[in-house]
Amino acid sequence: MFLIRSTPYYFYPIKYGSWFKYAFGMVLISEFEDAEIKCDKVPESLCVFKDGNQVLSYYHLDANDVWFPDFVAILLLSAGFLAFSVLFMWLRVRDKRKPIKEKTN
C-alpha cells in the first residue's frame, strides 16, 4: 500500500474515480475502529501500533467516513459504471440492428 502523499500531483484526480480507495477505507475502518492490538509474541520495538485507531490515523482515515463519503461514493461509482455500460451497449446494438423483413407470399 502506498500513501496518497507519495503520489505525483497529476494522478490526484484518478484517486476519486477508483472504488478501491473507498472500499479499502471501509474495510480498514470496519476492522480497526476501536480495536485493541496485542503484541504478546513480538518485541516491543516491532509493535508499531498499540490500537486500531492508530492504524486509521496512519492511513489518514476517519472512522466517521464509512457512510459518507465511502459508501455513497461506491454507490455513485457503481451507478455511473452501470449507466455508461448500458449507454455503450445501446449505442453498439443500435448500429448493428437490421430491420425485420416481413414474409410475402
N, CA and C atoms as a LAMMPS dump frame, in Angstrom:
ITEM: TIMESTEP
0
ITEM: NUMBER OF ATOMS
315
ITEM: BOX BOUNDS ff ff ff
-5.0000000000000000e+02 5.0000000000000000e+02
-5.0000000000000000e+02 5.0000000000000000e+02
-5.0000000000000000e+02 5.0000000000000000e+02
ITEM: ATOMS id mol type element x y z
1 1 1 N 0.843 -1.176 0
2 1 2 C 0 0 0
3 1 3 C 0.88 1.228 0
4 2 1 N 0.553 2.178 -0.809
5 2 2 C 1.29 3.432 -0.821
6 2 3 C 0.392 4.538 -0.291
7 3 1 N 1.01 5.541 0.238
8 3 2 C 0.253 6.659 0.781
9 3 3 C -0.057 7.657 -0.321
10 4 1 N -1.148 8.353 -0.17
11 4 2 C -1.588 9.329 -1.165
12 4 3 C -0.567 10.448 -1.316
13 5 1 N 0.062 10.828 -0.228
14 5 2 C 1.009 11.945 -0.322
15 5 3 C 2.251 11.601 -1.135
16 6 1 N 2.516 10.316 -1.38
17 6 2 C 3.663 9.933 -2.206
18 6 3 C 3.296 9.834 -3.686
19 7 1 N 2.035 10.084 -4.024
20 7 2 C 1.566 10.027 -5.4
21 7 3 C 1.862 11.351 -6.107
22 8 1 N 2.33 11.298 -7.355
23 8 2 C 2.537 12.558 -8.086
24 8 3 C 1.224 13.344 -8.225
25 9 1 N 1.335 14.651 -8.266
26 9 2 C 0.162 15.53 -8.238
27 9 3 C -0.767 15.325 -9.434
28 10 1 N -0.228 14.901 -10.593
29 10 2 C -1.082 14.755 -11.771
30 10 3 C -1.94 13.496 -11.715
31 11 1 N -1.718 12.624 -10.728
32 11 2 C -2.566 11.448 -10.544
33 11 3 C -3.663 11.684 -9.51
34 12 1 N -3.715 12.842 -8.876
35 12 2 C -4.706 13.107 -7.843
36 12 3 C -6.151 12.937 -8.295
37 13 1 N -6.552 13.403 -9.469
38 13 2 C -7.957 13.215 -9.866
39 13 3 C -8.344 11.742 -10.041
40 14 1 N -7.396 10.892 -10.348
41 14 2 C -7.696 9.472 -10.565
42 14 3 C -8.148 8.801 -9.275
43 15 1 N -7.619 9.242 -8.142
44 15 2 C -7.96 8.587 -6.879
45 15 3 C -9.445 8.717 -6.544
46 16 1 N -10.099 9.769 -7.024
47 16 2 C -11.517 9.947 -6.726
48 16 3 C -12.401 9.053 -7.583
49 17 1 N -11.896 8.535 -8.68
50 17 2 C -12.672 7.656 -9.538
51 17 3 C -12.404 6.187 -9.294
52 18 1 N -11.59 5.868 -8.317
53 18 2 C -11.246 4.481 -8.034
54 18 3 C -12.071 3.97 -6.861
55 19 1 N -12.803 2.905 -7.08
56 19 2 C -13.597 2.358 -5.98
57 19 3 C -12.724 1.606 -4.985
58 20 1 N -11.469 1.294 -5.36
59 20 2 C -10.553 0.631 -4.423
60 20 3 C -10.254 1.534 -3.222
61 21 1 N -10.137 2.82 -3.458
62 21 2 C -9.857 3.765 -2.374
63 21 3 C -10.963 3.718 -1.333
64 22 1 N -12.198 3.762 -1.775
65 22 2 C -13.329 3.797 -0.847
66 22 3 C -13.557 2.433 -0.186
67 23 1 N -13.411 1.37 -0.951
68 23 2 C -13.602 0.032 -0.379
69 23 3 C -12.504 -0.286 0.632
70 24 1 N -11.258 0.084 0.307
71 24 2 C -10.158 -0.15 1.237
72 24 3 C -10.365 0.635 2.528
73 25 1 N -10.834 1.862 2.404
74 25 2 C -11.11 2.656 3.597
75 25 3 C -12.198 2.045 4.453
76 26 1 N -13.253 1.533 3.813
77 26 2 C -14.336 0.907 4.574
78 26 3 C -13.865 -0.353 5.282
79 27 1 N -13.042 -1.153 4.618
80 27 2 C -12.532 -2.383 5.234
81 27 3 C -11.631 -2.049 6.419
82 28 1 N -10.736 -1.088 6.241
83 28 2 C -9.855 -0.716 7.348
84 28 3 C -10.642 -0.173 8.536
85 29 1 N -11.634 0.647 8.277
86 29 2 C -12.426 1.202 9.374
87 29 3 C -13.204 0.1 10.093
88 30 1 N -13.783 -0.822 9.337
89 30 2 C -14.556 -1.889 9.989
90 30 3 C -13.66 -2.844 10.773
91 31 1 N -12.421 -3.019 10.354
92 31 2 C -11.527 -3.932 11.061
93 31 3 C -10.828 -3.284 12.256
94 32 1 N -10.427 -2.022 12.131
95 32 2 C -9.545 -1.436 13.126
96 32 3 C -10.176 -0.386 14.026
97 33 1 N -11.408 0.004 13.79
98 33 2 C -12.013 1.025 14.642
99 33 3 C -12.153 0.492 16.07
100 34 1 N -11.535 1.182 17.004
101 34 2 C -11.559 0.835 18.439
102 34 3 C -11.069 -0.574 18.727
103 35 1 N -10.227 -1.128 17.859
104 35 2 C -9.683 -2.47 18.087
105 35 3 C -8.435 -2.381 18.96
106 36 1 N -8.224 -3.417 19.747
107 36 2 C -7.033 -3.491 20.581
108 36 3 C -6.045 -4.448 19.911
109 37 1 N -4.83 -4.001 19.727
110 37 2 C -3.807 -4.814 19.077
111 37 3 C -2.861 -5.327 20.155
112 38 1 N -2.767 -6.639 20.25
113 38 2 C -1.902 -7.252 21.259
114 38 3 C -0.591 -7.665 20.599
115 39 1 N 0.475 -7.297 21.225
116 39 2 C 1.811 -7.642 20.726
117 39 3 C 2.51 -8.525 21.751
118 40 1 N 1.916 -9.666 22.03
119 40 2 C 2.455 -10.545 23.066
120 40 3 C 3.705 -11.294 22.607
121 41 1 N 3.72 -11.711 21.355
122 41 2 C 4.779 -12.606 20.894
123 41 3 C 5.873 -11.911 20.093
124 42 1 N 5.818 -10.603 20.015
125 42 2 C 6.844 -9.851 19.293
126 42 3 C 7.481 -8.845 20.253
127 43 1 N 8.72 -8.475 19.977
128 43 2 C 9.35 -7.453 20.833
129 43 3 C 8.617 -6.119 20.741
130 44 1 N 8.734 -5.34 21.789
131 44 2 C 8.041 -4.048 21.859
132 44 3 C 8.473 -3.097 20.746
133 45 1 N 9.7 -3.226 20.287
134 45 2 C 10.18 -2.329 19.228
135 45 3 C 9.535 -2.634 17.877
136 46 1 N 9.034 -3.849 17.675
137 46 2 C 8.378 -4.213 16.42
138 46 3 C 6.874 -3.95 16.444
139 47 1 N 6.342 -3.688 17.594
140 47 2 C 4.913 -3.416 17.716
141 47 3 C 4.682 -1.931 17.423
142 48 1 N 4.319 -1.641 16.193
143 48 2 C 4.207 -0.252 15.744
144 48 3 C 2.93 0.408 16.265
145 49 1 N 1.828 -0.314 16.221
146 49 2 C 0.54 0.257 16.604
147 49 3 C 0.047 -0.4 17.886
148 50 1 N -0.459 0.4 18.788
149 50 2 C -0.995 -0.112 20.054
150 50 3 C -2.488 -0.389 19.971
151 51 1 N -3.193 0.359 19.13
152 51 2 C -4.632 0.119 18.944
153 51 3 C -5.015 0.418 17.502
154 52 1 N -6.247 0.067 17.155
155 52 2 C -6.711 0.217 15.785
156 52 3 C -6.858 1.653 15.33
157 53 1 N -7.123 2.558 16.258
158 53 2 C -7.26 3.961 15.885
159 53 3 C -5.931 4.547 15.4
160 54 1 N -4.818 4.024 15.897
161 54 2 C -3.511 4.455 15.394
162 54 3 C -3.309 3.995 13.951
163 55 1 N -3.819 2.823 13.616
164 55 2 C -3.744 2.341 12.233
165 55 3 C -4.544 3.258 11.319
166 56 1 N -5.735 3.632 11.749
167 56 2 C -6.581 4.517 10.948
168 56 3 C -5.947 5.897 10.777
169 57 1 N -5.336 6.414 11.821
170 57 2 C -4.697 7.723 11.69
171 57 3 C -3.45 7.632 10.807
172 58 1 N -2.766 6.497 10.789
173 58 2 C -1.613 6.317 9.912
174 58 3 C -2.029 6.402 8.442
175 59 1 N -3.191 5.827 8.119
176 59 2 C -3.697 5.863 6.746
177 59 3 C -4.582 7.08 6.481
178 60 1 N -4.637 8.018 7.408
179 60 2 C -5.415 9.258 7.273
180 60 3 C -6.896 8.973 7.023
181 61 1 N -7.45 8.065 7.818
182 61 2 C -8.861 7.715 7.707
183 61 3 C -9.592 8.147 8.968
184 62 1 N -10.798 8.602 8.784
185 62 2 C -11.656 8.981 9.901
186 62 3 C -12.718 7.899 10.041
187 63 1 N -12.988 7.481 11.262
188 63 2 C -13.957 6.409 11.493
189 63 3 C -15.362 6.802 11.07
190 64 1 N -15.648 8.087 10.927
191 64 2 C -16.975 8.535 10.509
192 64 3 C -17.153 8.529 8.994
193 65 1 N -16.136 8.139 8.248
194 65 2 C -16.2 8.166 6.779
195 65 3 C -16.808 6.908 6.172
196 66 1 N -17.345 6.013 6.979
197 66 2 C -17.871 4.756 6.426
198 66 3 C -19.053 5.022 5.509
199 67 1 N -20.019 5.795 5.956
200 67 2 C -21.213 6.016 5.136
201 67 3 C -21.003 7.113 4.117
202 68 1 N -20.476 8.236 4.577
203 68 2 C -20.183 9.324 3.649
204 68 3 C -18.765 9.768 3.906
205 69 1 N -17.898 9.718 2.972
206 69 2 C -18.076 9.585 1.531
207 69 3 C -17.907 8.174 0.99
208 70 1 N -17.424 7.215 1.803
209 70 2 C -17.031 5.914 1.241
210 70 3 C -18.193 5.153 0.622
211 71 1 N -19.231 4.868 1.391
212 71 2 C -20.338 4.059 0.884
213 71 3 C -21.103 4.782 -0.219
214 72 1 N -21.328 6.071 -0.029
215 72 2 C -22.039 6.866 -1.035
216 72 3 C -21.234 6.922 -2.332
217 73 1 N -19.913 7.054 -2.22
218 73 2 C -19.067 7.105 -3.418
219 73 3 C -19.099 5.78 -4.17
220 74 1 N -19.101 4.671 -3.448
221 74 2 C -19.173 3.365 -4.117
222 74 3 C -20.516 3.213 -4.828
223 75 1 N -21.602 3.642 -4.203
224 75 2 C -22.905 3.581 -4.86
225 75 3 C -22.946 4.451 -6.113
226 76 1 N -22.421 5.666 -6.013
227 76 2 C -22.408 6.563 -7.174
228 76 3 C -21.512 6.034 -8.297
229 77 1 N -20.354 5.505 -7.947
230 77 2 C -19.477 4.926 -8.968
231 77 3 C -20.128 3.717 -9.631
232 78 1 N -20.794 2.88 -8.844
233 78 2 C -21.481 1.716 -9.418
234 78 3 C -22.594 2.147 -10.358
235 79 1 N -23.383 3.132 -9.949
236 79 2 C -24.453 3.626 -10.812
237 79 3 C -23.885 4.265 -12.078
238 80 1 N -22.779 4.992 -11.947
239 80 2 C -22.14 5.6 -13.113
240 80 3 C -21.595 4.564 -14.084
241 81 1 N -20.929 3.54 -13.557
242 81 2 C -20.411 2.473 -14.424
243 81 3 C -21.555 1.734 -15.112
244 82 1 N -22.639 1.503 -14.39
245 82 2 C -23.802 0.839 -14.984
246 82 3 C -24.408 1.7 -16.086
247 83 1 N -24.552 2.98 -15.838
248 83 2 C -25.132 3.88 -16.85
249 83 3 C -24.257 3.943 -18.1
250 84 1 N -22.941 4.051 -17.921
251 84 2 C -22.041 4.072 -19.08
252 84 3 C -22.088 2.76 -19.849
253 85 1 N -22.13 1.627 -19.151
254 85 2 C -22.155 0.343 -19.856
255 85 3 C -23.462 0.16 -20.623
256 86 1 N -24.591 0.557 -20.036
257 86 2 C -25.87 0.468 -20.744
258 86 3 C -25.872 1.398 -21.951
259 87 1 N -25.336 2.6 -21.791
260 87 2 C -25.27 3.549 -22.894
261 87 3 C -24.419 3.005 -24.043
262 88 1 N -23.249 2.498 -23.738
263 88 2 C -22.374 1.999 -24.795
264 88 3 C -22.913 0.726 -25.439
265 89 1 N -23.575 -0.128 -24.663
266 89 2 C -24.193 -1.313 -25.27
267 89 3 C -25.345 -0.9 -26.172
268 90 1 N -26.122 0.085 -25.747
269 90 2 C -27.226 0.566 -26.58
270 90 3 C -26.693 1.166 -27.878
271 91 1 N -25.622 1.95 -27.793
272 91 2 C -25.028 2.534 -28.999
273 91 3 C -24.496 1.461 -29.938
274 92 1 N -23.916 0.418 -29.37
275 92 2 C -23.374 -0.665 -30.192
276 92 3 C -24.492 -1.463 -30.862
277 93 1 N -25.532 -1.753 -30.144
278 93 2 C -26.651 -2.527 -30.698
279 93 3 C -27.438 -1.689 -31.696
280 94 1 N -27.568 -0.422 -31.455
281 94 2 C -28.317 0.464 -32.338
282 94 3 C -27.725 0.464 -33.744
283 95 1 N -26.426 0.443 -33.853
284 95 2 C -25.781 0.446 -35.16
285 95 3 C -25.874 -0.902 -35.863
286 96 1 N -25.966 -1.982 -35.127
287 96 2 C -25.974 -3.325 -35.709
288 96 3 C -27.372 -3.836 -36.02
289 97 1 N -28.381 -3.135 -35.574
290 97 2 C -29.748 -3.599 -35.732
291 97 3 C -30.157 -3.589 -37.206
292 98 1 N -30.758 -4.674 -37.64
293 98 2 C -31.26 -4.764 -39.015
294 98 3 C -32.782 -4.828 -38.968
295 99 1 N -33.433 -4.185 -39.894
296 99 2 C -34.899 -4.256 -39.888
297 99 3 C -35.359 -5.671 -40.255
298 100 1 N -36.444 -6.06 -39.655
299 100 2 C -37.01 -7.389 -39.925
300 100 3 C -37.896 -7.287 -41.167
301 101 1 N -37.609 -8.159 -42.116
302 101 2 C -38.407 -8.168 -43.332
303 101 3 C -39.591 -9.103 -43.152
304 102 1 N -40.733 -8.642 -43.576
305 102 2 C -41.92 -9.483 -43.476
306 102 3 C -41.961 -10.426 -44.668
307 103 1 N -42.457 -11.605 -44.413
308 103 2 C -42.587 -12.599 -45.495
309 103 3 C -43.748 -12.233 -46.375
310 104 1 N -43.503 -12.307 -47.635
311 104 2 C -44.584 -12.092 -48.576
312 104 3 C -44.863 -13.387 -49.29
313 105 1 N -46.12 -13.711 -49.455
314 105 2 C -46.495 -14.968 -50.11
315 105 3 C -46.633 -14.819 -51.565
